[in-house]
Amino acid sequence: MSTWRTYPFSWVPAAGQRHATAAPGWCHGERVVALCGAGVEAVDSAQAWLWWTCPRCDVKAHELAGVPMPGSGPVVVSRWAGVW
């Protein structure tokens, strides 16, 4: 079975933070390697998704997605800003 993903990573709550991993999928209790390099145990709960994002995983995820970190580049203002 193949899993389609928009980016080559997915988010996984683990070790008290939201980490990103290149693993194609994960289950509660499974140990995965996060983009920050930490080996973490996945937690699948509603509260876990509200944990802070691991800053190192956040940077790596933005790099893989080709999206600049907030505040790191020029501000692009839409021509539609303020229309509503």
VEXDREN-2710 file (C-alpha; in Angstrom, 1 decimal):
% VEXDREN-2710
k/r/px/py/pz
1/MET/0.0/0.0/0.0
2/SER/1.4/3.4/-0.9
3/THR/0.6/6.6/1.0
4/TRP/0.4/9.9/-0.8
5/ARG/1.9/12.9/1.0
6/THR/2.2/16.5/-0.1
7/TYR/5.6/16.8/1.5
8/PRO/8.3/14.2/2.2
9/PHE/7.6/14.3/6.0
10/SER/4.7/14.1/8.4
11/TRP/4.1/15.5/11.8
12/VAL/4.1/13.2/14.8
13/PRO/3.5/14.2/18.4
14/ALA/6.2/12.6/20.6
15/ALA/8.3/13.4/23.7
16/GLY/6.1/16.4/24.6
17/GLN/6.5/18.2/21.3
18/ARG/5.2/17.9/17.7
19/HIS/8.1/16.5/15.7
20/ALA/8.4/15.9/12.0
21/THR/9.5/12.6/10.5
22/ALA/10.4/11.2/7.1
23/ALA/8.8/7.9/8.1
24/PRO/5.9/7.1/5.8
25/GLY/3.5/6.5/8.7
26/TRP/3.5/5.8/12.4
27/CYS/1.3/4.3/15.1
28/HIS/0.8/5.1/18.7
29/GLY/3.8/3.8/20.7
30/GLU/6.0/3.4/17.6
31/ARG/9.5/4.7/17.7
32/VAL/10.5/7.0/14.8
33/VAL/13.4/9.2/14.0
34/ALA/12.5/12.8/13.9
35/LEU/14.0/15.3/11.4
36/CYS/15.8/16.9/14.4
37/GLY/17.6/13.5/14.8
38/ALA/15.9/12.5/18.0
39/GLY/14.5/9.0/18.3
40/VAL/11.0/9.5/19.8
41/GLU/7.9/7.4/20.7
42/ALA/4.8/8.5/18.8
43/VAL/1.7/9.6/20.9
44/ASP/-1.7/9.6/19.3
45/SER/-4.0/11.7/21.4
46/ALA/-6.1/14.9/20.8
47/GLN/-4.0/16.8/23.4
48/ALA/-0.7/15.8/21.9
49/TRP/-1.5/17.7/18.7
50/LEU/-1.6/20.9/20.7
51/TRP/2.0/20.5/22.0
52/TRP/4.7/23.0/20.9
53/THR/6.5/22.3/17.7
54/CYS/10.1/21.1/18.0
55/PRO/12.0/24.1/16.7
56/ARG/14.7/22.0/14.9
57/CYS/12.0/19.9/13.2
58/ASP/10.2/23.0/12.2
59/VAL/13.3/24.4/10.4
60/LYS/14.0/21.1/8.7
61/ALA/10.3/20.8/7.6
62/HIS/10.3/24.3/6.1
63/GLU/13.5/23.5/4.2
64/LEU/12.1/20.2/2.8
65/ALA/8.8/22.0/1.8
66/GLY/10.7/24.8/0.2
67/VAL/8.8/27.3/2.4
68/PRO/10.7/30.1/4.2
69/MET/10.4/30.3/8.0
70/PRO/8.0/33.1/9.1
71/GLY/9.9/36.4/9.3
72/SER/12.9/35.1/7.3
73/GLY/12.0/36.6/3.9
74/PRO/10.3/39.5/2.2
75/VAL/6.7/40.2/3.1
76/VAL/4.4/39.6/0.1
77/VAL/1.2/41.6/0.4
78/SER/-1.7/40.3/-1.7
79/ARG/-3.4/42.8/-3.9
80/TRP/-6.6/41.6/-2.2
81/ALA/-5.4/42.6/1.3
82/GLY/-8.0/44.7/3.0
83/VAL/-10.7/44.2/0.3
84/TRP/-13.0/42.4/2.7
END
